[in-house]
């Protein structure tokens, strides 16, 4: 699907190892050998899904350049982001933007909310005068279905989480980015208005050609907005491909369990069978010592080879799966 | 007919902000929980569901005050029993699993010691160590943990394991009612399913009841028998979970249900516009009218709708008169 030189972003074998412990140093691979790419020509919403500790947020922070990879590369339009000149880096930061989980913590409680809109306008010299700046801010608010007169001049505590998150999306809109890294952007937003934010993301993609990296634990919202998914488990991608096919017919035993456990709002289709949680679970550090598959302890289909050898991603049908079953 | 184990009547809770400003977080709430039933309370942030759960157990702290109401549990009004008796009822008859309680385990104490402490405070005094240890292990096994977990410290446990320890503690005395507030919120979906199925199993084995508070209506759909939907401090609809999800009657319930994406059927969805009201100055009449698509001027903004029976359902909406 991706053509070598036409990639907006290309992630090659990305690995991030954190060291932990005071006297006994231990290494934890938060992200291990992750590769994917997004085309520059066709905007796309790509989901990285996983549970807590899967490395999805670390991947997001690596792409935003907030932390440096231990090995592997992130290429933006063919250029390694850690080898960019100051000017290129500035451009990158303008074109690759972020929206995070907690809208409340992104605002300074002592500043009026427009501060988050006026600052980038000033920094990137998007407006000539103060009036222009306010007009631009109002326009940005329009794009997220907020009315300028209701929002401008208010303080963060006067607005709801959903409104604040939309203001942050409006800020991103100002900069006309190419890629938005959205890390759990709706998980703190009430269910009845969550869908509005997802619709704004879809609109940005369709009308403005913005691509998204949607980081989430929630496959229901992911299926709603994206076409392709990478599912991570303890630092590794275990299955990736078209999201609809994966949701309908998951191949990796972990992904099967995951999809089977999503609560379904239809009481006629309740979970079938009990999930037995492990009696004792290895913590992350211990899992690190595992030579074989990291899912071995919880896997209902484990085999002898799974203990010895870590499975590599293989092409199975229209997707990639890391499991010895295939 | 199943008999009711908990009956809450006209419960009203205020948070006092200043000497002349307060907000009504729970307003005139009435509901009944039957034996062997999972009663779900669903609502969004700020709807009053946690305040309601705490008020029922009389665990509210200032500035929250119960203004009026009646909570009948086993023939006594929990809002009036003396503190000592109430302390006995809590843990032994009713257990409460508060939000993010798994982070409330003492990091310096072994699991065994934390469980023993609760047992000693409630009538296990003078019981030999062996008996207590055996009970601790029995409880851990009942929630699917290895007996060795009793010798571990909280930091050695995963989130799912900690939450199971909390459930084991909540079931020490086989209570007849468990009130669980967002018991799976920070957990992964697979672990979430395991925990909810465990709670259901415990309920079936002990023939007890559960009040399950969560914002996630899909979770209620998986495990609850009945559900009460809260909006801005009021219950707007109560009914059998199957009926409510199949045919929601209150416009807010309708909006809530129609805004959940399902991974298996893709279709365009639309959420609610607007925001919940400021409870310091709630709108007159129906609290949902500013966001309601069936709003009737002169009625909804003037007259407050009360819960009324529509078939097997209770709904507070002027559409049904």
Contacts between the chains, C-beta under 8 A, distances in Angstrom:
chain1	res1	chain2	res2	distance
A	51	B	188	3.7
A	51	B	189	7.5
A	51	B	190	7.7
A	52	B	159	7.5
A	52	B	186	7.7
A	52	B	188	6.4
A	145	B	273	7.8
A	160	B	275	4.6
A	160	B	276	7.5
A	161	B	45	7.5
A	162	B	275	7.0
A	163	B	275	6.7
A	190	B	44	4.0
A	190	B	45	6.0
A	190	B	215	7.3
A	191	B	44	6.7
A	191	B	215	6.7
A	191	B	216	7.4
A	191	B	217	7.1
A	191	B	256	6.3
A	191	B	259	6.0
A	191	B	260	6.4
A	192	B	44	6.6
A	192	B	252	7.9
A	192	B	255	5.4
A	192	B	256	5.2
A	192	B	259	5.0
A	192	B	271	5.4
A	192	B	272	4.4
A	193	B	259	7.7
A	193	B	271	4.6
A	193	B	272	5.7
A	194	B	259	6.9
A	194	B	271	6.4
A	195	B	259	4.6
A	195	B	261	7.0
A	195	B	269	4.7
A	195	B	270	6.5
A	195	B	271	3.9
A	196	B	270	7.5
A	196	B	271	4.2
A	196	B	272	7.9
A	196	B	273	7.6
A	198	B	261	7.7
A	199	B	269	7.9
A	199	B	270	7.3
A	199	B	271	7.7
A	217	B	188	7.0
A	217	B	189	7.3
A	219	B	263	5.5
A	220	B	218	8.0
A	220	B	260	7.1
A	220	B	261	4.8
A	220	B	262	6.5
A	220	B	263	5.0
A	221	B	261	5.8
A	222	B	263	7.9
A	223	B	261	6.6
A	223	B	263	4.2
A	223	B	266	6.7
A	224	B	261	3.9
A	224	B	266	7.0
A	224	B	269	7.2
A	244	B	266	7.5
A	247	B	263	4.7
A	247	B	264	6.8
A	248	B	264	7.1
A	257	B	190	5.3
A	258	B	189	6.2
A	258	B	190	6.1
A	259	B	263	7.3
A	261	B	189	4.5
A	261	B	190	4.7
A	261	B	192	7.0
A	261	B	193	4.1
A	262	B	189	5.7
A	262	B	218	7.8
A	262	B	263	6.3
A	263	B	189	7.5
A	263	B	192	7.6
A	263	B	193	7.6
A	263	B	216	6.7
A	263	B	218	3.7
A	263	B	219	4.9
A	263	B	221	6.7
A	263	B	222	4.8
A	264	B	218	6.2
A	264	B	221	6.5
A	264	B	222	6.8
A	264	B	262	7.2
A	265	B	217	6.0
A	265	B	218	4.4
A	265	B	221	4.8
A	265	B	245	6.3
A	265	B	257	6.6
A	265	B	260	5.0
A	265	B	262	6.8
A	266	B	221	6.3
A	266	B	245	6.7
A	266	B	262	7.9
A	267	B	221	4.7
A	267	B	222	7.6
A	267	B	241	5.2
A	267	B	242	4.7
A	267	B	245	5.6
A	267	B	246	8.0
A	268	B	242	7.0
A	270	B	221	7.6
A	270	B	222	5.5
A	270	B	223	7.9
A	271	B	193	6.0
A	271	B	197	7.0
A	271	B	222	6.0
A	274	B	194	8.0
A	274	B	197	5.2
A	274	B	201	7.6
A	275	B	190	6.3
A	275	B	193	5.0
A	275	B	194	4.4
A	275	B	197	6.2
A	276	B	144	6.4
A	276	B	194	7.2
A	277	B	144	5.5
A	277	B	160	5.6
A	277	B	161	7.9
A	277	B	164	7.1
A	277	B	191	6.3
A	277	B	194	4.0
A	277	B	195	7.8
A	277	B	198	7.9
A	279	B	144	6.5
A	279	B	145	5.8
A	279	B	146	3.9
A	279	B	149	7.9
A	280	B	145	7.4
A	280	B	146	4.8
A	280	B	148	6.9
A	280	B	149	6.7
A	280	B	161	7.6
A	281	B	157	7.9
A	281	B	158	4.7
A	281	B	160	7.4
A	281	B	161	6.2
A	283	B	156	7.0
A	283	B	158	6.7
